[in-house]
Amino acid sequence: MKIGSAVNSIIPHELLPLSGYMGHRPALGSHDSLNATVVIIDTHVFVSLDLVGIDDYLYRYIKCRLPDDYTISIFATHTHAGPVGTLDTSSVLHGMRNVFQDINHTYLEFVALQVLDAINESLSSMEPFEASFAEGSIENLWTHRIHPQKTINNTLWFIEFKTFSKTTMMLSFPCHPTVLNNQNQHYSKDLLYGLDLAKDVDVLLFMNGPSADISTRFTRQESSYAEIERMGHILWQQIDKLKDTATPFMVEHLDVTDCYYDLKTKPTLTKHNRQIEQLQLAYEQTKNPQLLTQLDGLILERSFLSSNPPSTISAHFQIINFENIRIVTIPAELSHAFTLANTKLVTLANGYLSYFTTCESFDQNTYESYASVIDRGEAERMIHFLKNTMEAH
């Protein structure tokens, strides 16, 4: 088997507002490059995009332009310092229009062309490789984004590929890469920019893990590019130590299975206005940031349900087998609480269906439960479906 990799810029020609936080944020320029990173192994294409999320429109647009025998996985890094317009907010994501704005097909087609150019460059540089795998825990860089003392899944893993001409790493860990807050007005990879400065590999492709409720909110010292560099350096030091534990393995086959599953959306509710008023009053009295987060989520839920959403949505999953390494892709922001035995879950993949969170999260009225488009218990049902599907294969 052979590998090829390439990187291409996806900074828009005309400045678009920034995505990822509530409200309108005009972009003033770019601090660092937003990229499409492509890694091709045999006939499977991995693409990582420095965007807040990607729509299945983009997945379909690129896939139909590949040779028939090629498969593809597309991931968003989830930077909140990329442009709006990458998600369709006309239906299921109607409630998130204030965050993502309307889909911008012109920009997405530009992104697709940049990805296809990077794919062609990767195909022209395919080489035999040696691979190694490592996995460990990353400490003191992120926490649960509401309850910092809560135990979280902070697993980091990577596959490193070495060829005659370059070293390529596919890296995954779960975190909202949001060192920069909503005052930032420049395009940036955010935390991954710090990794770019520190890394000693030629190409780094990032796939976010179950990160719906994990962030740097309580671990960043400030919201600045200097802090991004500091945290990126610390993160790479920990990754570098993991390299000493990396285990070589042969990749003789890579299998990809696509599967789809219908998930129920939330039922229509009528108490939003009263609940919002109560939360607004409580926040004004206490200034508790957790109440403000709940309020933002409840406003998203009200907007979503007012758009008469479909009763079910179809979610697209992929099961990718690398010898004894199994990766499952999820088209949403997944709570860190979800796991599958002997499986690496990667998220924000091949589409975006907001938050998939736990029954416990729904019972506690968290932001993630309010901002979810699927009903209570559906994420658990999804995990059960994936478990059964993998056992059947």
C-alpha positions, 0 to 999 in steps of 0.5 A: 500500500502507498500514501500521499498527502498535501495541504491547500489553503481554504481562506475565502477570497472575499472576507466572510464573517466568522463562525462558531459563536452567537452573533455577527463577527465581521472578519478583519483578515487572517492571522494564519492559514485555514487549510484543507489537509489531505491524506490518501491511503491506498484508495481512501481519502482523508480530508481535514478542513479548518472549519467549524463544521461541514455540510453533507453537501460538500461531502457529496460534491467532492465524492462524486468527483472522485474515481468510482473505486475511491472512498472519502472521509471529510472532517471539520477541525471545529475552529471557531475562527473560520468563515460562516456559510459552511452549513445549511441552516434552512431546515434541521439547523434552523436554530443555529442560523445566528451562529452559522448564517446561511449556506454559501455555495460559492465558498463551499465550491471553492473549498471543494476545488481546493480539496480536489487540487490537494487530492490530485497532488497527493495522488501524484506523490504516492509512496510506500510507507512504514506506520506506527501507532500510539495512544495516551492521555493528555493532561492539564490542557482541557476540561469539561467545559461546564464542570472543570473537576468532572472526569472526562475522556482525554485520550489522544492517539495518532498514526504516523506514516513515514515515507522516503520524502516526508512524515505524515501524522493523523492525529485525534483528541477530543477538544473544542479548539477555542483558545480564542473567544468571541472577540477575535476577528481574524481567521485562525486554526486556533489551538491547531495553529499552536500545534503547527508551530511546534510539530516536527512532521511534514503533514498533520491531519487532525480529526476531532474526538468526542468533544461536545462538552470538552474545551480549554475554557478553564485551562487557557490563561488568556484568549490570545495568539501567544496563549495558543503558541504556549498551549500548542507547544505543551501539547506537542511535547506530550505528543512527542513523548508518546512517540517513544511508545509508538508501535509499528504495524503493517497496513495491508488493507483498509476497509470502509463501510458506510451506514445510515440510521434514522434518528428522531428529532425533538417533539414540539414544545410550547414552554420556551418563552416562559423558560427563557424569561425565567432564565434571563431573570435568574442570570440578571440576578446571579450573573452565573455563566452556566445560566447564560450557557443554558439560555443560549441553548434554550434560544437555539432549541426554540428557533429549531422547533419553530421551523417545523423540523422533520420527525427524523433525520438520517445520519451517515456513519463510516466504519474504517478498519486499519488492520487492528485499528477501527475508526467510526465517524460521527456527523455531529458533536458527540459527548465525551461520555460515549465510547465504543469498545476497541474503537476510535470515535471521530466526530464532525465528519461528513456532515453536521447534525449539531449535538449528540448527548446523553440522557443525563445531559438532557435531565440536567438541562445542559446547553448540549441537550438544548442545542441538540436536534435529536431527542432524548435517548437517541444518541444512546440508540445510535451507539447501540446501532453502531455496536450491532453493525460492527458485530455483524461485520 
